[in-house]
Amino acid sequence: GIQVEQSPPDLILQEGANSTLRCNFSDSVNNLQWFHQNPWGQLINLFYIPSGTKQNGRLSATTVATERYSLLYISSSQTTDSGVYFCAAVNQAGTALIFGKGTTLSVSS
Amino acid sequence: DTAVSQTPKYLVTQMGNDKSIKCEQNLGHDTMYWYKQDSKKFLKIMFSYNNKELIINETVPNRFSPKSPDKAHLNLHINSLELGDSAVYFCASSPPGRVYSSYEQYFGPGTRLTVT
């Protein structure tokens, strides 16, 4: 099956800083999603982005499908951005999301 | 509200017991999933149902039995609970389509199961 790798595993930021999270995947994808798991454990859909670029407020994501990676940009980070960010993908032969191990983000004031 | 909902949110039980977790979605989706998140926060697919038919059973012990009474519900029954079953279980759903796995999945709030 498809392999999904995320980097960095941990990230510590001061409030107001920008960051880039990376997701590499080993095969062509039909589906790629970014999630934020907040400190209460809730999984929040950020982006559905098998290709191209999307923006939502301070967050944006870009997937370069031909080079098998996706990037999540967080600008002007806030303490509420803390939590774990997951990338997950499905390849053409797959039938469910395969998750990376996540990037744990800590934003301090 | 339109959403994927799960009950209960927390479940504490003893080894050897049998328990069920319920999942319902009112999004009109055809495909539903169960994922397990372990203590290291790793998320892994357990089951997938499309139109009430089992699509995936990912090396899950047969103590776990999913049941889909209709397209809006996918319940998870667990027999003879073990300590290693302690985890957070997430239900998810995705819209109908020819290649259902290519569509965005929406997750429920999770059920934290603790086996003592």
Chai-1 contact restraints between the chains, C-beta under 6 A:
chainA,res_idxA,chainB,res_idxB,connection_type,confidence,min_distance_angstrom,max_distance_angstrom,comment,restraint_id
A,N30,B,S102,contact,1.0,0.0,6.0,A-B,restraint_1
A,N31,B,S102,contact,1.0,0.0,6.0,A-B,restraint_2
A,G41,B,G110,contact,1.0,0.0,6.0,A-B,restraint_3
A,Q42,B,P109,contact,1.0,0.0,6.0,A-B,restraint_4
A,L43,B,F107,contact,1.0,0.0,6.0,A-B,restraint_5
A,Y48,B,E104,contact,1.0,0.0,6.0,A-B,restraint_6
A,V84,B,K41,contact,1.0,0.0,6.0,A-B,restraint_7
A,V90,B,S101,contact,1.0,0.0,6.0,A-B,restraint_8
A,G94,B,S101,contact,1.0,0.0,6.0,A-B,restraint_9
A,T95,B,S48,contact,1.0,0.0,6.0,A-B,restraint_10
A,T95,B,I55,contact,1.0,0.0,6.0,A-B,restraint_11
A,T95,B,I56,contact,1.0,0.0,6.0,A-B,restraint_12
A,T95,B,S101,contact,1.0,0.0,6.0,A-B,restraint_13
A,A96,B,Y33,contact,1.0,0.0,6.0,A-B,restraint_14
A,A96,B,I45,contact,1.0,0.0,6.0,A-B,restraint_15
A,A96,B,S48,contact,1.0,0.0,6.0,A-B,restraint_16
A,A96,B,I56,contact,1.0,0.0,6.0,A-B,restraint_17
A,L97,B,Q105,contact,1.0,0.0,6.0,A-B,restraint_18
A,F99,B,L43,contact,1.0,0.0,6.0,A-B,restraint_19
A,G102,B,K41,contact,1.0,0.0,6.0,A-B,restraint_20
